[in-house]
Amino acid sequence: MKKILFAASEAVPFIKTGGLADVVGSLPKYFNKMKYDVRVILPRYLCMEEEFQKKLEFVTQFSVELGWRKQNAGIYQAKADGIQYYFVENDFYFAGYHPYGEIYQDVEKFAFFSKAALDTLEKIDFWPDIIHCHDWQTGMVPVFLEKLYKQREPYQKIRTMFSIHNIRFQGRWMLHEVQDVTGLPSEVFTPQGIETYGESNYLKGGIVYSDVVTTVSKSYAMEIMTPEGGEGLDGVLRHYSFKLFGIVNGLDYQFYNPKTDPYVRYPFQASNLAVQKPKNKQYLQELLHLPKQDDVFMIGMVSRMSDQKGMDLVAAILDEFLGTEKVQMVVLGTGEERYENMFRYFASKYPDKLSATIGYSEEMAHRIYAGVDAFLMPSLFEPCGLCQLISLRYGTVPMVRETGGLKDTVEPYNKFTQEGTGFSFANYHAQEMAQIMRAAMQLYYTRPEDWKGLMQRGMAMDFSWDSSVEEYEKLYESLCEA
């Protein structure tokens, strides 16, 4: 049996700030339990909800040498969905009201976590064949392993995989400060190591020192090797392209299931979609104080409000679109103040057409997926994206820009062959986005049977973790054989 340890900064159900937590919290349970023993190690944040804090059992404690410092690490454990989780406790690093803080705090915090994760193996006598690291917060695990641990027998056999979930976030900070924090030798802090543009870069550490690098869709793997998509690391990724693989994220079909979802007022499946989904639409209109109209085209957005998510495109067309079209929009999310205020303003200007909830509610998100007709994701870039996968699962037609995982998972509608699962546009341009939104509306209003077929094809797609897990297993096997 192969032993795999996931190292990450967050995972559902324990702590979540974004899609990384969904991946780390759902992927491990899909591996064949007869072949793989997959466990997860996380920080124990004091901001973790009390219901989860109470479930943690103390295992051991020890000191971690971090440069010239010695910091205490307490190790706790818990199980979720049959998966063993370990938690590294240190009140100095993991206190606060949020998992992440200022970057100068986080580079030391996650250097500590990375080293503590490696020290934990010896204390709990769990020696993984592979440590699977996720995003920049664990980018130093392969670096520490290579430079400080590989001379010790149990660590010599450990291989590493590093997954990039979003290359924009890299963990960059001053070289001399990171060298002081980590105590790593000077050759690490060179262009051949973790240095980029005069700074240390934890994400680059994961790329350079791990045995295999993955990212969360095939298109995104290609995009990050270009100057436009590489966020300054495109040259590094081209150099290491021989070990870079794109594997699209899956969706937890046990959790996201409109037939059993406790948040869906009127459960449904493909066979009764035409009867039940309109009921969820009416319920959503009632909840959000929008006019109850069966025949109005309703668009949903559940998103971080930022340029990356295409909010500047939405800003360019929103007033004109709401002013001229027979449409309702339902928006849920938080982000940049200018976009939050934009949605507040237009919700007051068009109270019968736009509902904007500034904040986040898992319950409301599920009700939006279940109730709206179409889902808008005009992202500037999108490594994989989960919202479009959830939309397809819930019979909601995605309208997306052709980038990253959106391009890989949404097949454009073809009115001549009646193929495709959604609508897409290529260029990052507001009018091009508005054009496909109007094309979707026209199909909805004029050809309801074709629209129903589009919804049902989306529901028939399989973006569960099963196929993705097979690709990960192949990489794991090749690593263990190498």
C-alpha positions as CSV (number, residue, x, y, z in Angstrom):
1,M,0.0,0.0,0.0
2,K,1.3,3.4,-1.0
3,K,1.3,6.1,1.7
4,I,0.5,9.7,0.6
5,L,0.6,12.8,2.8
6,F,-1.2,15.9,1.6
7,A,0.3,19.1,3.1
8,A,-1.9,22.2,2.7
9,S,-2.9,25.4,4.5
10,E,-6.7,24.6,4.4
11,A,-9.2,21.9,3.9
12,V,-12.9,21.4,4.3
13,P,-14.6,20.8,6.7
14,F,-12.0,22.3,9.1
15,I,-11.0,25.6,7.5
16,K,-11.8,27.2,4.2
17,T,-11.1,30.5,2.5
18,G,-11.3,29.3,-1.2
19,G,-11.3,26.5,-3.7
20,L,-8.1,25.0,-2.4
21,A,-9.9,23.8,0.7
22,D,-12.6,22.1,-1.4
23,V,-9.9,20.2,-3.3
24,V,-7.8,19.1,-0.3
25,G,-10.9,18.2,1.7
26,S,-12.5,16.1,-1.0
27,L,-9.8,14.5,-3.2
28,P,-8.2,12.1,-0.6
29,K,-11.4,10.1,0.0
30,Y,-11.6,9.2,-3.7
31,F,-8.4,7.2,-3.8
32,N,-8.6,3.4,-3.7
33,K,-8.3,2.6,0.0
34,M,-7.0,-0.8,-0.8
35,K,-4.0,0.7,-2.7
36,Y,-3.5,4.1,-1.0
37,D,-3.3,5.4,2.6
38,V,-3.9,9.1,2.1
39,R,-3.6,11.4,5.1
40,V,-3.6,15.2,5.4
41,I,-1.6,17.7,7.6
42,L,-2.9,21.2,8.2
43,P,-2.1,24.1,10.6
44,R,-4.3,24.2,13.7
45,Y,-5.7,27.8,13.4
46,L,-7.3,29.3,16.5
47,C,-9.9,30.7,14.2
48,M,-11.1,27.2,13.3
49,E,-14.7,26.8,14.4
50,E,-15.3,25.4,18.0
51,E,-17.1,22.3,16.8
52,F,-14.0,21.2,15.0
53,Q,-11.6,22.2,17.8
54,K,-13.5,19.9,20.1
55,K,-12.9,16.9,17.9
56,L,-9.1,17.2,17.9
57,E,-7.1,14.7,19.9
58,F,-3.7,15.5,21.3
59,V,-0.9,13.2,19.9
60,T,2.5,14.7,20.8
61,Q,4.5,17.8,21.0
62,F,8.1,18.7,20.2
63,S,10.4,21.6,19.3
64,V,11.0,22.7,15.7
65,E,14.3,24.3,14.8
66,L,13.7,27.2,12.4
67,G,17.0,28.8,11.7
68,W,18.3,30.0,15.0
69,R,14.8,29.7,16.6
70,K,13.2,26.9,18.5
71,Q,9.4,26.8,18.3
72,N,7.0,24.4,20.0
73,A,4.7,22.3,17.8
74,G,1.8,20.4,19.2
75,I,0.3,17.7,17.0
76,Y,-3.4,16.8,17.1
77,Q,-5.5,14.4,15.0
78,A,-9.0,14.0,13.8
79,K,-10.9,12.0,11.2
80,A,-13.3,13.3,8.5
81,D,-14.9,11.2,5.8
82,G,-12.7,8.3,6.9
83,I,-9.5,10.4,6.2
84,Q,-6.9,10.9,8.9
85,Y,-6.0,14.5,9.5
86,Y,-3.1,15.9,11.5
87,F,-2.9,19.4,12.8
88,V,0.2,21.5,13.8
89,E,-0.4,23.7,16.7
90,N,1.5,26.9,17.6
91,D,-0.3,29.8,19.1
92,F,2.4,32.3,18.0
93,Y,1.9,31.5,14.3
94,F,-1.7,30.3,14.1
95,A,-3.5,32.8,16.3
96,G,-5.7,35.5,14.8
97,Y,-9.1,35.8,13.2
98,H,-8.1,34.6,9.8
99,P,-5.8,31.8,8.5
100,Y,-3.7,34.3,6.5
101,G,-2.1,37.6,7.5
102,E,0.4,40.0,6.1
103,I,3.0,38.4,3.8
104,Y,5.9,39.0,6.1
105,Q,4.0,37.1,8.8
106,D,2.9,34.3,6.5
107,V,6.4,33.5,5.1
108,E,7.7,32.7,8.6
109,K,4.4,31.0,9.6
110,F,4.4,28.6,6.6
111,A,8.2,28.0,6.8
112,F,7.4,26.8,10.3
113,F,4.5,24.7,9.2
114,S,6.5,23.1,6.3
115,K,9.4,22.1,8.6
116,A,7.0,21.0,11.4
117,A,5.2,18.8,8.9
118,L,8.5,17.0,8.1
119,D,9.4,16.6,11.8
120,T,6.0,15.2,12.5
121,L,6.6,12.1,10.4
122,E,9.2,10.9,12.8
123,K,7.0,11.6,15.8
124,I,4.0,9.8,14.6
125,D,5.9,7.1,12.7
126,F,4.2,7.7,9.4
127,W,6.6,7.6,6.5
128,P,4.8,8.6,3.3
129,D,6.1,7.4,-0.1
130,I,5.0,10.8,-1.5
131,I,4.3,14.2,0.1
132,H,1.7,16.0,-2.0
133,C,2.1,19.8,-1.4
134,H,-0.5,22.4,-2.3
135,D,0.2,26.0,-3.3
136,W,2.9,28.3,-2.1
137,Q,2.2,27.8,1.6
138,T,3.8,24.4,1.4
139,G,6.3,25.2,-1.3
140,M,9.2,25.0,1.2
141,V,8.4,21.3,2.1
142,P,10.4,20.0,-0.9
143,V,13.1,22.5,-0.3
144,F,13.6,21.6,3.4
145,L,13.3,17.9,2.5
146,E,16.1,18.1,-0.2
147,K,18.4,20.4,1.8
148,L,18.0,19.4,5.4
149,Y,16.5,15.9,5.6
150,K,17.5,13.7,2.7
151,Q,20.8,12.7,4.4
152,R,18.6,10.9,7.0
153,E,17.6,7.3,6.1
154,P,13.8,7.4,6.6
155,Y,13.5,10.6,4.6
156,Q,15.7,9.6,1.7
157,K,12.9,7.6,0.0
158,I,10.3,10.3,0.2
159,R,9.2,11.8,-3.2
160,T,7.4,15.1,-3.6
161,M,4.6,16.4,-5.8
162,F,3.7,20.1,-5.8
163,S,0.3,21.3,-7.0
164,I,-0.2,24.9,-8.2
165,H,-3.8,26.0,-7.6
166,N,-3.3,29.7,-8.5
167,I,0.1,30.9,-9.7
168,R,-0.7,34.5,-8.9
169,F,0.0,33.9,-5.2
170,Q,3.6,33.0,-4.7
171,G,4.8,33.8,-1.2
172,R,7.5,36.3,-2.2
173,W,9.6,38.2,0.5
174,M,13.0,39.5,1.1
175,L,15.8,37.1,0.5
176,H,17.9,37.8,3.7
177,E,14.8,37.6,5.9
178,V,13.7,34.2,4.5
179,Q,17.3,32.9,4.8
180,D,17.3,34.0,8.4
181,V,13.9,32.4,9.1
182,T,14.7,29.0,7.4
183,G,18.4,28.6,8.1
184,L,18.8,27.1,4.6
185,P,22.2,27.2,2.8
186,S,23.0,30.2,0.6
187,E,22.7,28.2,-2.7
188,V,18.9,27.9,-2.1
189,F,18.6,31.7,-2.5
190,T,20.0,32.0,-6.0
191,P,18.3,32.0,-9.4
192,Q,18.8,28.2,-9.6
193,G,16.9,28.0,-6.3
194,I,14.0,30.0,-4.9
195,E,15.2,33.5,-5.9
196,T,13.1,35.5,-8.4
197,Y,13.5,39.2,-9.2
198,G,15.6,39.8,-6.1
199,E,13.2,38.1,-3.7
200,S,12.6,34.6,-2.3
201,N,9.7,32.8,-3.8
202,Y,8.1,29.8,-2.0
203,L,6.1,28.8,-5.1
204,K,9.3,28.6,-7.1
205,G,10.7,26.5,-4.3
206,G,7.9,24.0,-4.9
207,I,8.5,24.0,-8.6
208,V,12.3,23.6,-8.5
209,Y,12.7,21.1,-5.7
210,S,9.7,18.8,-6.1
211,D,9.8,15.7,-8.3
212,V,6.6,16.4,-10.1
213,V,4.6,19.6,-10.6
214,T,0.8,19.6,-11.3
215,T,-1.7,22.2,-11.9
216,V,-5.5,22.1,-11.9
217,S,-6.3,21.9,-15.6
218,K,-4.5,21.1,-18.9
219,S,-5.2,24.5,-20.4
220,Y,-3.9,26.3,-17.3
221,A,-0.7,24.2,-17.5
222,M,-0.1,25.6,-20.9
223,E,-1.1,29.2,-20.0
224,I,1.3,29.4,-17.0
225,M,4.2,28.7,-19.4
226,T,3.5,32.0,-21.3
227,P,4.4,35.5,-20.3
228,E,0.7,36.4,-20.1
229,G,-0.2,33.7,-17.7
230,G,3.0,32.8,-15.8
231,E,3.1,35.8,-13.4
232,G,6.8,36.0,-13.8
233,L,7.5,32.3,-13.5
234,D,6.8,31.3,-17.1
235,G,10.5,30.8,-17.9
236,V,11.0,28.6,-14.8
237,L,8.0,26.5,-15.8
238,R,9.1,26.1,-19.4
239,H,12.5,25.0,-18.0
240,Y,10.8,22.4,-15.9
241,S,8.0,21.6,-18.4
242,F,9.2,17.9,-18.4
243,K,7.7,17.4,-15.0
244,L,4.6,19.7,-15.3
245,F,1.2,18.0,-15.7
246,G,-2.3,19.4,-15.9
247,I,-5.1,17.5,-14.1
248,V,-8.5,19.1,-14.0
249,N,-10.0,19.4,-10.5
250,G,-13.0,17.2,-9.8
251,L,-16.2,18.0,-7.9
252,D,-17.4,16.2,-4.8
253,Y,-20.5,14.6,-6.3
254,Q,-21.6,13.4,-2.9
255,F,-21.7,16.9,-1.5
256,Y,-22.9,18.7,-4.7
257,N,-25.9,16.6,-5.6
258,P,-29.2,18.4,-6.4
259,K,-31.1,15.3,-5.6
260,T,-29.9,15.1,-2.0
261,D,-28.6,18.6,-1.3
262,P,-30.1,19.8,2.1
263,Y,-29.9,23.4,0.9
264,V,-32.0,22.8,-2.2
265,R,-35.7,23.5,-1.3
266,Y,-37.0,21.3,-4.1
267,P,-34.6,18.4,-4.9
268,F,-34.3,17.4,-8.5
269,Q,-32.5,15.3,-11.0
270,A,-32.3,15.3,-14.8
271,S,-35.6,13.3,-15.2
272,N,-37.7,15.9,-13.3
273,L,-35.6,19.0,-14.1
274,A,-38.3,20.8,-16.0
275,V,-40.7,20.5,-13.1
276,Q,-38.5,21.0,-10.1
277,K,-36.0,23.6,-11.1
278,P,-38.6,26.3,-11.8
279,K,-39.8,25.8,-8.2
280,N,-36.3,26.5,-6.9
281,K,-36.2,29.6,-9.1
282,Q,-39.5,30.9,-7.6
283,Y,-38.2,30.1,-4.1
284,L,-35.0,32.1,-4.8
285,Q,-37.0,35.1,-6.1
286,E,-39.1,34.9,-3.0
287,L,-36.1,34.8,-0.7
288,L,-34.4,37.7,-2.4
289,H,-37.5,39.8,-2.9
290,L,-37.4,39.8,-6.6
291,P,-40.6,39.7,-8.7
292,K,-41.8,36.1,-9.0
293,Q,-41.7,35.5,-12.8
294,D,-41.4,32.0,-14.2
295,D,-40.5,33.3,-17.7
296,V,-37.7,35.7,-16.8
297,F,-34.1,34.7,-17.6
298,M,-32.2,34.6,-14.3
299,I,-28.4,34.8,-14.2
300,G,-26.3,33.9,-11.1
301,M,-22.9,34.8,-10.0
302,V,-21.1,33.4,-6.9
303,S,-17.7,35.0,-7.0
304,R,-14.9,36.9,-5.4
305,M,-15.4,40.5,-6.6
306,S,-12.1,41.2,-8.3
307,D,-10.6,41.8,-11.8
308,Q,-9.4,38.2,-11.9
309,K,-13.0,37.2,-11.9
310,G,-13.9,39.5,-14.7
311,M,-15.7,42.1,-12.6
312,D,-14.4,44.9,-14.8
313,L,-16.2,43.4,-17.7
314,V,-19.4,43.2,-15.7
315,A,-19.0,46.8,-14.6
316,A,-18.7,47.9,-18.3
317,I,-22.1,46.5,-19.4
318,L,-24.2,46.1,-16.2
319,D,-26.2,49.3,-16.3
320,E,-27.0,49.0,-20.0
321,F,-27.8,45.3,-19.7
322,L,-30.1,45.7,-16.8
323,G,-31.7,48.7,-18.3
324,T,-32.6,47.1,-21.7
325,E,-33.0,43.3,-21.1
326,K,-35.7,41.2,-19.6
327,V,-33.5,39.6,-17.1
328,Q,-32.8,39.1,-13.4
329,M,-29.4,38.8,-11.8
330,V,-28.5,37.2,-8.4
331,V,-25.0,38.0,-7.1
332,L,-23.3,36.6,-4.0
333,G,-19.7,37.4,-2.9
334,T,-17.2,39.8,-1.4
335,G,-14.1,41.5,-2.7
336,E,-12.9,44.9,-3.8
337,E,-14.9,47.7,-2.3
338,R,-15.5,49.4,-5.7
339,Y,-17.2,46.2,-7.0
340,E,-19.2,45.7,-3.8
341,N,-20.4,49.3,-4.0
342,M,-21.2,48.8,-7.7
343,F,-23.5,45.9,-7.0
344,R,-25.1,47.8,-4.1
345,Y,-25.8,50.8,-6.3
346,F,-27.3,48.9,-9.2
347,A,-29.4,46.7,-6.9
348,S,-31.0,49.9,-5.6
349,K,-31.3,51.3,-9.1
350,Y,-32.9,48.1,-10.5
351,P,-34.5,46.5,-7.4
352,D,-36.7,44.2,-9.6
353,K,-33.8,43.0,-11.7
354,L,-30.7,42.7,-9.4
355,S,-30.2,41.2,-6.0
356,A,-26.7,41.6,-4.5
357,T,-25.7,39.8,-1.3
358,I,-22.3,41.1,-0.1
359,G,-20.9,38.3,2.0
360,Y,-20.8,34.5,1.7
361,S,-23.3,31.8,2.6
362,E,-22.8,28.2,1.6
363,E,-26.6,27.8,1.9
364,M,-27.4,30.7,-0.4
365,A,-24.7,29.6,-2.9
366,H,-26.4,26.2,-3.3
367,R,-29.8,27.9,-3.7
368,I,-28.4,30.1,-6.4
369,Y,-26.9,27.2,-8.3
370,A,-30.2,25.3,-8.0
371,G,-32.5,28.2,-8.9
372,V,-30.9,30.3,-11.7
373,D,-31.1,29.6,-15.4
374,A,-27.5,30.5,-16.3
375,F,-24.2,31.2,-14.4
376,L,-21.7,33.9,-15.4
377,M,-18.0,33.4,-15.1
378,P,-16.1,35.9,-17.3
379,S,-12.7,35.3,-15.6
380,L,-9.5,37.0,-16.8
381,F,-7.8,33.7,-15.8
382,E,-9.2,30.6,-14.0
383,P,-6.8,27.8,-13.1
384,C,-9.7,25.3,-12.9
385,G,-12.9,26.8,-11.4
386,L,-15.5,24.9,-9.4
387,C,-18.5,27.1,-10.0
388,Q,-19.0,26.1,-13.6
389,L,-18.7,22.4,-12.5
390,I,-21.4,22.9,-9.8
391,S,-23.6,24.8,-12.3
392,L,-23.5,21.9,-14.8
393,R,-24.3,19.5,-12.0
394,Y,-27.3,21.6,-11.0
395,G,-28.7,22.0,-14.5
396,T,-27.6,25.6,-14.7
397,V,-26.0,26.7,-18.0
398,P,-22.5,28.3,-17.6
399,M,-21.5,31.4,-19.6
400,V,-17.7,31.6,-19.4
401,R,-14.6,33.0,-20.9
402,E,-12.3,30.5,-22.7
403,T,-9.5,30.3,-20.2
404,G,-7.9,27.6,-18.0
405,G,-10.3,25.1,-16.6
406,L,-13.3,27.0,-18.0
407,K,-12.1,26.2,-21.5
408,D,-11.5,22.5,-20.5
409,T,-14.8,21.9,-18.9
410,V,-17.5,23.9,-20.8
411,E,-18.2,22.9,-24.4
412,P,-19.6,25.8,-26.4
413,Y,-23.2,25.4,-27.6
414,N,-23.7,24.6,-31.3
415,K,-27.2,25.4,-32.5
416,F,-26.7,23.4,-35.7
417,T,-25.7,20.1,-34.1
418,Q,-27.3,20.6,-30.7
419,E,-24.1,19.8,-29.0
420,G,-22.3,21.6,-26.1
421,T,-23.0,22.4,-22.5
422,G,-22.7,26.2,-22.2
423,F,-21.7,29.5,-23.9
424,S,-18.2,30.9,-24.1
425,F,-16.3,33.9,-25.5
426,A,-12.6,34.1,-26.3
427,N,-11.3,37.7,-26.0
428,Y,-11.3,39.5,-22.7
429,H,-13.8,42.1,-23.9
430,A,-17.1,43.3,-22.3
431,Q,-19.1,43.5,-25.5
432,E,-18.0,39.9,-26.5
433,M,-19.2,38.8,-23.1
434,A,-22.5,40.6,-23.5
435,Q,-22.9,39.0,-26.9
436,I,-22.9,35.5,-25.5
437,M,-25.2,36.5,-22.7
438,R,-27.7,37.7,-25.2
439,A,-27.2,34.5,-27.3
440,A,-28.0,32.4,-24.2
441,M,-31.1,34.6,-23.5
442,Q,-32.4,34.3,-27.0
443,L,-32.1,30.5,-26.9
444,Y,-33.9,30.4,-23.5
445,Y,-36.8,32.6,-24.7
446,T,-37.2,31.3,-28.3
447,R,-36.2,27.6,-28.2
448,P,-37.2,26.2,-24.8
449,E,-36.7,22.5,-25.8
450,D,-33.2,23.2,-27.0
451,W,-32.5,25.0,-23.8
452,K,-33.8,22.0,-21.8
453,G,-31.5,19.8,-23.9
454,L,-28.6,22.0,-23.0
455,M,-29.3,21.8,-19.3
456,Q,-29.7,18.0,-19.4
457,R,-26.4,17.6,-21.3
458,G,-24.7,19.6,-18.6
459,M,-26.2,17.4,-15.9
460,A,-25.0,14.3,-17.8
461,M,-21.4,15.4,-17.7
462,D,-19.1,13.6,-15.3
463,F,-16.7,15.9,-13.5
464,S,-16.5,13.8,-10.4
465,W,-13.1,13.1,-8.9
466,D,-13.0,9.6,-10.4
467,S,-11.2,10.4,-13.6
468,S,-8.9,12.9,-12.0
469,V,-7.9,10.4,-9.3
470,E,-6.8,8.0,-12.0
471,E,-4.4,10.5,-13.4
472,Y,-3.0,11.3,-9.9
473,E,-2.6,7.6,-9.3
474,K,-0.6,7.2,-12.5
475,L,1.7,10.0,-11.4
476,Y,2.1,8.5,-7.9
477,E,2.9,5.1,-9.3
478,S,5.5,6.6,-11.7
479,L,7.1,8.5,-8.8
480,C,7.3,5.4,-6.6
481,E,8.9,3.5,-9.4
482,A,11.5,6.1,-10.3
